[in-house]
Amino acid sequence: MSYPYLEWYSDANGRVVLELDPSQVEILDQGVVPPRDKTSKELVKDDKKREKAMADFMSGMVKELSRENRKKGGDGKVFGAVI
């Protein structure tokens, strides 16, 4: 079953996903070109872009946690993993 969602990335909050109920969405047609299916090349490019965004997010999070750990007297060693 598909459902509408909005997804974005921000420096303040990282990856954000807003899942909606179909009743919360109204599609307005203002003469916009209808969406088309992406090519397999475009899908691969999108996957790589998402992987890089997640890796950048995790790297930034680990660096910030390490910085906070050192501020509190720790050795700064932290670990993050995506499973």
Backbone atoms as SQL, in Angstrom:
CREATE TABLE atoms (id INTEGER PRIMARY KEY, chain TEXT, resi INTEGER, resn TEXT, atom TEXT, x REAL, y REAL, z REAL);
INSERT INTO atoms VALUES
  (1, 'A', 1, 'MET', 'N', 0.852, -1.181, 0.000),
  (2, 'A', 1, 'MET', 'CA', 0.000, 0.000, 0.000),
  (3, 'A', 1, 'MET', 'C', 0.894, 1.240, 0.000),
  (4, 'A', 2, 'SER', 'N', 0.581, 2.186, -0.812),
  (5, 'A', 2, 'SER', 'CA', 1.375, 3.414, -0.843),
  (6, 'A', 2, 'SER', 'C', 0.675, 4.494, -0.031),
  (7, 'A', 3, 'TYR', 'N', 1.459, 5.426, 0.431),
  (8, 'A', 3, 'TYR', 'CA', 0.935, 6.536, 1.204),
  (9, 'A', 3, 'TYR', 'C', 1.790, 7.760, 0.903),
  (10, 'A', 4, 'PRO', 'N', 1.203, 8.937, 1.025),
  (11, 'A', 4, 'PRO', 'CA', 1.980, 10.150, 0.741),
  (12, 'A', 4, 'PRO', 'C', 2.932, 10.477, 1.884),
  (13, 'A', 5, 'TYR', 'N', 4.096, 10.991, 1.516),
  (14, 'A', 5, 'TYR', 'CA', 5.035, 11.459, 2.524),
  (15, 'A', 5, 'TYR', 'C', 5.908, 12.556, 1.942),
  (16, 'A', 6, 'LEU', 'N', 6.420, 13.388, 2.825),
  (17, 'A', 6, 'LEU', 'CA', 7.379, 14.426, 2.465),
  (18, 'A', 6, 'LEU', 'C', 8.673, 14.076, 3.167),
  (19, 'A', 7, 'GLU', 'N', 9.772, 14.258, 2.473),
  (20, 'A', 7, 'GLU', 'CA', 11.078, 13.930, 3.054),
  (21, 'A', 7, 'GLU', 'C', 12.056, 15.035, 2.691),
  (22, 'A', 8, 'TRP', 'N', 12.837, 15.452, 3.674),
  (23, 'A', 8, 'TRP', 'CA', 13.858, 16.454, 3.410),
  (24, 'A', 8, 'TRP', 'C', 14.987, 16.293, 4.403),
  (25, 'A', 9, 'TYR', 'N', 16.056, 16.995, 4.154),
  (26, 'A', 9, 'TYR', 'CA', 17.226, 16.964, 5.018),
  (27, 'A', 9, 'TYR', 'C', 17.554, 18.397, 5.404),
  (28, 'A', 10, 'SER', 'N', 17.810, 18.607, 6.683),
  (29, 'A', 10, 'SER', 'CA', 18.223, 19.940, 7.125),
  (30, 'A', 10, 'SER', 'C', 19.421, 19.809, 8.054),
  (31, 'A', 11, 'ASP', 'N', 20.247, 20.834, 8.082),
  (32, 'A', 11, 'ASP', 'CA', 21.400, 20.822, 8.980),
  (33, 'A', 11, 'ASP', 'C', 20.950, 20.782, 10.443),
  (34, 'A', 12, 'ALA', 'N', 19.829, 21.410, 10.742),
  (35, 'A', 12, 'ALA', 'CA', 19.356, 21.467, 12.126),
  (36, 'A', 12, 'ALA', 'C', 18.786, 20.138, 12.616),
  (37, 'A', 13, 'ASN', 'N', 18.062, 19.409, 11.743),
  (38, 'A', 13, 'ASN', 'CA', 17.351, 18.213, 12.184),
  (39, 'A', 13, 'ASN', 'C', 17.772, 16.928, 11.503),
  (40, 'A', 14, 'GLY', 'N', 18.663, 17.008, 10.524),
  (41, 'A', 14, 'GLY', 'CA', 19.045, 15.804, 9.796),
  (42, 'A', 14, 'GLY', 'C', 17.936, 15.387, 8.846),
  (43, 'A', 15, 'ARG', 'N', 17.763, 14.110, 8.671),
  (44, 'A', 15, 'ARG', 'CA', 16.735, 13.591, 7.765),
  (45, 'A', 15, 'ARG', 'C', 15.391, 13.651, 8.469),
  (46, 'A', 16, 'VAL', 'N', 14.415, 14.218, 7.786),
  (47, 'A', 16, 'VAL', 'CA', 13.072, 14.356, 8.332),
  (48, 'A', 16, 'VAL', 'C', 12.093, 13.721, 7.357),
  (49, 'A', 17, 'VAL', 'N', 11.198, 12.880, 7.871),
  (50, 'A', 17, 'VAL', 'CA', 10.171, 12.257, 7.043),
  (51, 'A', 17, 'VAL', 'C', 8.824, 12.516, 7.706),
  (52, 'A', 18, 'LEU', 'N', 7.911, 13.086, 6.942),
  (53, 'A', 18, 'LEU', 'CA', 6.566, 13.367, 7.423),
  (54, 'A', 18, 'LEU', 'C', 5.608, 12.459, 6.668),
  (55, 'A', 19, 'GLU', 'N', 5.075, 11.448, 7.368),
  (56, 'A', 19, 'GLU', 'CA', 4.136, 10.518, 6.745),
  (57, 'A', 19, 'GLU', 'C', 2.730, 11.056, 6.935),
  (58, 'A', 20, 'LEU', 'N', 1.953, 11.023, 5.870),
  (59, 'A', 20, 'LEU', 'CA', 0.618, 11.591, 5.888),
  (60, 'A', 20, 'LEU', 'C', -0.435, 10.548, 5.567),
  (61, 'A', 21, 'ASP', 'N', -1.636, 10.800, 6.015),
  (62, 'A', 21, 'ASP', 'CA', -2.782, 10.002, 5.615),
  (63, 'A', 21, 'ASP', 'C', -3.255, 10.557, 4.273),
  (64, 'A', 22, 'PRO', 'N', -3.682, 9.708, 3.349),
  (65, 'A', 22, 'PRO', 'CA', -4.136, 10.219, 2.054),
  (66, 'A', 22, 'PRO', 'C', -5.192, 11.322, 2.170),
  (67, 'A', 23, 'SER', 'N', -5.999, 11.290, 3.226),
  (68, 'A', 23, 'SER', 'CA', -7.032, 12.325, 3.400),
  (69, 'A', 23, 'SER', 'C', -6.433, 13.698, 3.693),
  (70, 'A', 24, 'GLN', 'N', -5.156, 13.758, 4.061),
  (71, 'A', 24, 'GLN', 'CA', -4.501, 15.025, 4.378),
  (72, 'A', 24, 'GLN', 'C', -3.862, 15.687, 3.157),
  (73, 'A', 25, 'VAL', 'N', -3.983, 15.056, 1.994),
  (74, 'A', 25, 'VAL', 'CA', -3.307, 15.550, 0.807),
  (75, 'A', 25, 'VAL', 'C', -4.322, 15.879, -0.282),
  (76, 'A', 26, 'GLU', 'N', -4.108, 17.022, -0.913),
  (77, 'A', 26, 'GLU', 'CA', -4.911, 17.397, -2.073),
  (78, 'A', 26, 'GLU', 'C', -3.942, 17.760, -3.196),
  (79, 'A', 27, 'ILE', 'N', -4.114, 17.149, -4.337),
  (80, 'A', 27, 'ILE', 'CA', -3.237, 17.424, -5.473),
  (81, 'A', 27, 'ILE', 'C', -3.934, 18.437, -6.367),
  (82, 'A', 28, 'LEU', 'N', -3.261, 19.540, -6.593),
  (83, 'A', 28, 'LEU', 'CA', -3.792, 20.602, -7.433),
  (84, 'A', 28, 'LEU', 'C', -3.083, 20.571, -8.772),
  (85, 'A', 29, 'ASP', 'N', -3.830, 20.481, -9.856),
  (86, 'A', 29, 'ASP', 'CA', -3.243, 20.456, -11.196),
  (87, 'A', 29, 'ASP', 'C', -3.246, 21.868, -11.754),
  (88, 'A', 30, 'GLN', 'N', -2.071, 22.457, -11.839),
  (89, 'A', 30, 'GLN', 'CA', -1.922, 23.810, -12.363),
  (90, 'A', 30, 'GLN', 'C', -1.230, 23.766, -13.719),
  (91, 'A', 31, 'GLY', 'N', -1.524, 22.752, -14.517),
  (92, 'A', 31, 'GLY', 'CA', -0.885, 22.637, -15.812),
  (93, 'A', 31, 'GLY', 'C', 0.543, 22.132, -15.727),
  (94, 'A', 32, 'VAL', 'N', 0.886, 21.518, -14.609),
  (95, 'A', 32, 'VAL', 'CA', 2.228, 20.990, -14.408),
  (96, 'A', 32, 'VAL', 'C', 2.368, 19.702, -15.214),
  (97, 'A', 33, 'VAL', 'N', 3.555, 19.484, -15.727),
  (98, 'A', 33, 'VAL', 'CA', 3.826, 18.263, -16.480),
  (99, 'A', 33, 'VAL', 'C', 3.656, 17.074, -15.539),
  (100, 'A', 34, 'PRO', 'N', 2.897, 16.069, -15.940),
  (101, 'A', 34, 'PRO', 'CA', 2.701, 14.917, -15.050),
  (102, 'A', 34, 'PRO', 'C', 4.020, 14.185, -14.788),
  (103, 'A', 35, 'PRO', 'N', 4.135, 13.587, -13.622),
  (104, 'A', 35, 'PRO', 'CA', 5.378, 12.872, -13.305),
  (105, 'A', 35, 'PRO', 'C', 5.555, 11.674, -14.233),
  (106, 'A', 36, 'ARG', 'N', 6.797, 11.318, -14.455),
  (107, 'A', 36, 'ARG', 'CA', 7.104, 10.160, -15.285),
  (108, 'A', 36, 'ARG', 'C', 7.894, 9.169, -14.446),
  (109, 'A', 37, 'ASP', 'N', 7.901, 7.933, -14.876),
  (110, 'A', 37, 'ASP', 'CA', 8.721, 6.928, -14.203),
  (111, 'A', 37, 'ASP', 'C', 10.187, 7.247, -14.464),
  (112, 'A', 38, 'LYS', 'N', 10.998, 7.071, -13.430),
  (113, 'A', 38, 'LYS', 'CA', 12.433, 7.313, -13.583),
  (114, 'A', 38, 'LYS', 'C', 13.085, 6.138, -14.288),
  (115, 'A', 39, 'THR', 'N', 14.162, 6.440, -14.989),
  (116, 'A', 39, 'THR', 'CA', 14.930, 5.384, -15.645),
  (117, 'A', 39, 'THR', 'C', 15.729, 4.635, -14.581),
  (118, 'A', 40, 'SER', 'N', 16.211, 3.463, -14.924),
  (119, 'A', 40, 'SER', 'CA', 17.016, 2.698, -13.962),
  (120, 'A', 40, 'SER', 'C', 18.281, 3.474, -13.609),
  (121, 'A', 41, 'LYS', 'N', 18.835, 4.220, -14.545),
  (122, 'A', 41, 'LYS', 'CA', 20.027, 5.036, -14.278),
  (123, 'A', 41, 'LYS', 'C', 19.706, 6.133, -13.258),
  (124, 'A', 42, 'GLU', 'N', 18.537, 6.758, -13.405),
  (125, 'A', 42, 'GLU', 'CA', 18.128, 7.794, -12.452),
  (126, 'A', 42, 'GLU', 'C', 17.877, 7.207, -11.063),
  (127, 'A', 43, 'LEU', 'N', 17.290, 6.015, -11.012),
  (128, 'A', 43, 'LEU', 'CA', 17.034, 5.359, -9.726),
  (129, 'A', 43, 'LEU', 'C', 18.346, 5.030, -9.015),
  (130, 'A', 44, 'VAL', 'N', 19.335, 4.542, -9.756),
  (131, 'A', 44, 'VAL', 'CA', 20.650, 4.238, -9.175),
  (132, 'A', 44, 'VAL', 'C', 21.283, 5.519, -8.647),
  (133, 'A', 45, 'LYS', 'N', 21.197, 6.600, -9.422),
  (134, 'A', 45, 'LYS', 'CA', 21.749, 7.887, -8.998),
  (135, 'A', 45, 'LYS', 'C', 21.067, 8.372, -7.712),
  (136, 'A', 46, 'ASP', 'N', 19.743, 8.213, -7.643),
  (137, 'A', 46, 'ASP', 'CA', 19.006, 8.603, -6.439),
  (138, 'A', 46, 'ASP', 'C', 19.440, 7.779, -5.227),
  (139, 'A', 47, 'ASP', 'N', 19.618, 6.471, -5.424),
  (140, 'A', 47, 'ASP', 'CA', 20.070, 5.599, -4.331),
  (141, 'A', 47, 'ASP', 'C', 21.426, 6.056, -3.799),
  (142, 'A', 48, 'LYS', 'N', 22.338, 6.357, -4.712),
  (143, 'A', 48, 'LYS', 'CA', 23.676, 6.796, -4.299),
  (144, 'A', 48, 'LYS', 'C', 23.607, 8.135, -3.561),
  (145, 'A', 49, 'LYS', 'N', 22.742, 9.008, -4.024),
  (146, 'A', 49, 'LYS', 'CA', 22.575, 10.307, -3.382),
  (147, 'A', 49, 'LYS', 'C', 22.039, 10.134, -1.952),
  (148, 'A', 50, 'ARG', 'N', 21.055, 9.228, -1.787),
  (149, 'A', 50, 'ARG', 'CA', 20.510, 8.962, -0.442),
  (150, 'A', 50, 'ARG', 'C', 21.564, 8.327, 0.466),
  (151, 'A', 51, 'GLU', 'N', 22.343, 7.391, -0.084),
  (152, 'A', 51, 'GLU', 'CA', 23.399, 6.746, 0.707),
  (153, 'A', 51, 'GLU', 'C', 24.420, 7.780, 1.184),
  (154, 'A', 52, 'LYS', 'N', 24.803, 8.699, 0.301),
  (155, 'A', 52, 'LYS', 'CA', 25.770, 9.736, 0.671),
  (156, 'A', 52, 'LYS', 'C', 25.186, 10.654, 1.735),
  (157, 'A', 53, 'ALA', 'N', 23.914, 11.025, 1.589),
  (158, 'A', 53, 'ALA', 'CA', 23.269, 11.898, 2.572),
  (159, 'A', 53, 'ALA', 'C', 23.249, 11.227, 3.951),
  (160, 'A', 54, 'MET', 'N', 22.943, 9.934, 3.987),
  (161, 'A', 54, 'MET', 'CA', 22.911, 9.219, 5.267),
  (162, 'A', 54, 'MET', 'C', 24.322, 9.109, 5.846),
  (163, 'A', 55, 'ALA', 'N', 25.304, 8.818, 5.017),
  (164, 'A', 55, 'ALA', 'CA', 26.690, 8.727, 5.497),
  (165, 'A', 55, 'ALA', 'C', 27.167, 10.077, 6.029),
  (166, 'A', 56, 'ASP', 'N', 26.834, 11.160, 5.329),
  (167, 'A', 56, 'ASP', 'CA', 27.203, 12.503, 5.798),
  (168, 'A', 56, 'ASP', 'C', 26.523, 12.825, 7.124),
  (169, 'A', 57, 'PHE', 'N', 25.248, 12.453, 7.234),
  (170, 'A', 57, 'PHE', 'CA', 24.507, 12.684, 8.477),
  (171, 'A', 57, 'PHE', 'C', 25.145, 11.925, 9.635),
  (172, 'A', 58, 'MET', 'N', 25.430, 10.636, 9.420),
  (173, 'A', 58, 'MET', 'CA', 26.029, 9.816, 10.480),
  (174, 'A', 58, 'MET', 'C', 27.405, 10.350, 10.871),
  (175, 'A', 59, 'SER', 'N', 28.197, 10.729, 9.894),
  (176, 'A', 59, 'SER', 'CA', 29.530, 11.269, 10.164),
  (177, 'A', 59, 'SER', 'C', 29.434, 12.539, 11.004),
  (178, 'A', 60, 'GLY', 'N', 28.526, 13.427, 10.615),
  (179, 'A', 60, 'GLY', 'CA', 28.344, 14.668, 11.376),
  (180, 'A', 60, 'GLY', 'C', 27.874, 14.395, 12.791),
  (181, 'A', 61, 'MET', 'N', 26.974, 13.425, 12.948),
  (182, 'A', 61, 'MET', 'CA', 26.453, 13.091, 14.269),
  (183, 'A', 61, 'MET', 'C', 27.568, 12.534, 15.159),
  (184, 'A', 62, 'VAL', 'N', 28.382, 11.630, 14.604),
  (185, 'A', 62, 'VAL', 'CA', 29.476, 11.044, 15.385),
  (186, 'A', 62, 'VAL', 'C', 30.487, 12.120, 15.779),
  (187, 'A', 63, 'LYS', 'N', 30.803, 13.026, 14.857),
  (188, 'A', 63, 'LYS', 'CA', 31.743, 14.107, 15.181),
  (189, 'A', 63, 'LYS', 'C', 31.199, 14.986, 16.300),
  (190, 'A', 64, 'GLU', 'N', 29.918, 15.319, 16.229),
  (191, 'A', 64, 'GLU', 'CA', 29.308, 16.162, 17.268),
  (192, 'A', 64, 'GLU', 'C', 29.264, 15.427, 18.611),
  (193, 'A', 65, 'LEU', 'N', 28.923, 14.150, 18.599),
  (194, 'A', 65, 'LEU', 'CA', 28.918, 13.380, 19.848),
  (195, 'A', 65, 'LEU', 'C', 30.321, 13.283, 20.432),
  (196, 'A', 66, 'SER', 'N', 31.316, 13.135, 19.583),
  (197, 'A', 66, 'SER', 'CA', 32.701, 13.086, 20.034),
  (198, 'A', 66, 'SER', 'C', 33.102, 14.413, 20.676),
  (199, 'A', 67, 'ARG', 'N', 32.704, 15.512, 20.034),
  (200, 'A', 67, 'ARG', 'CA', 33.000, 16.845, 20.566),
  (201, 'A', 67, 'ARG', 'C', 32.345, 17.028, 21.951),
  (202, 'A', 68, 'GLU', 'N', 31.084, 16.617, 22.043),
  (203, 'A', 68, 'GLU', 'CA', 30.367, 16.730, 23.327),
  (204, 'A', 68, 'GLU', 'C', 31.012, 15.838, 24.392),
  (205, 'A', 69, 'ASN', 'N', 31.459, 14.649, 23.990),
  (206, 'A', 69, 'ASN', 'CA', 32.107, 13.729, 24.913),
  (207, 'A', 69, 'ASN', 'C', 33.378, 14.350, 25.485),
  (208, 'A', 70, 'ARG', 'N', 34.179, 14.991, 24.609),
  (209, 'A', 70, 'ARG', 'CA', 35.408, 15.635, 25.084),
  (210, 'A', 70, 'ARG', 'C', 35.105, 16.805, 26.010),
  (211, 'A', 71, 'LYS', 'N', 34.060, 17.576, 25.724),
  (212, 'A', 71, 'LYS', 'CA', 33.670, 18.701, 26.582),
  (213, 'A', 71, 'LYS', 'C', 33.366, 18.228, 28.005),
  (214, 'A', 72, 'LYS', 'N', 32.838, 17.006, 28.106),
  (215, 'A', 72, 'LYS', 'CA', 32.468, 16.459, 29.409),
  (216, 'A', 72, 'LYS', 'C', 33.597, 15.654, 30.036),
  (217, 'A', 73, 'GLY', 'N', 34.808, 15.780, 29.475),
  (218, 'A', 73, 'GLY', 'CA', 35.968, 15.115, 30.063),
  (219, 'A', 73, 'GLY', 'C', 36.267, 13.735, 29.522),
  (220, 'A', 74, 'GLY', 'N', 35.517, 13.290, 28.538),
  (221, 'A', 74, 'GLY', 'CA', 35.755, 11.968, 27.952),
  (222, 'A', 74, 'GLY', 'C', 36.907, 12.001, 26.963),
  (223, 'A', 75, 'ASP', 'N', 37.199, 10.847, 26.404),
  (224, 'A', 75, 'ASP', 'CA', 38.316, 10.755, 25.447),
  (225, 'A', 75, 'ASP', 'C', 37.870, 11.053, 24.019),
  (226, 'A', 76, 'GLY', 'N', 36.571, 11.303, 23.819),
  (227, 'A', 76, 'GLY', 'CA', 36.068, 11.646, 22.497),
  (228, 'A', 76, 'GLY', 'C', 35.806, 10.462, 21.599),
  (229, 'A', 77, 'LYS', 'N', 36.030, 9.261, 22.103),
  (230, 'A', 77, 'LYS', 'CA', 35.825, 8.079, 21.266),
  (231, 'A', 77, 'LYS', 'C', 34.347, 7.680, 21.294),
  (232, 'A', 78, 'VAL', 'N', 33.713, 7.770, 20.140),
  (233, 'A', 78, 'VAL', 'CA', 32.313, 7.337, 19.988),
  (234, 'A', 78, 'VAL', 'C', 32.215, 6.512, 18.712),
  (235, 'A', 79, 'PHE', 'N', 31.131, 5.777, 18.588),
  (236, 'A', 79, 'PHE', 'CA', 30.949, 4.905, 17.441),
  (237, 'A', 79, 'PHE', 'C', 29.512, 5.014, 16.958),
  (238, 'A', 80, 'GLY', 'N', 29.314, 5.030, 15.655),
  (239, 'A', 80, 'GLY', 'CA', 27.985, 5.039, 15.068),
  (240, 'A', 80, 'GLY', 'C', 27.918, 4.031, 13.938),
  (241, 'A', 81, 'ALA', 'N', 26.781, 3.365, 13.793),
  (242, 'A', 81, 'ALA', 'CA', 26.629, 2.388, 12.719),
  (243, 'A', 81, 'ALA', 'C', 25.191, 2.384, 12.232),
  (244, 'A', 82, 'VAL', 'N', 25.015, 2.116, 10.954),
  (245, 'A', 82, 'VAL', 'CA', 23.700, 1.936, 10.370),
  (246, 'A', 82, 'VAL', 'C', 23.582, 0.460, 10.015),
  (247, 'A', 83, 'ILE', 'N', 22.558, -0.172, 10.536),
  (248, 'A', 83, 'ILE', 'CA', 22.392, -1.624, 10.306),
  (249, 'A', 83, 'ILE', 'C', 21.124, -1.853, 9.509);
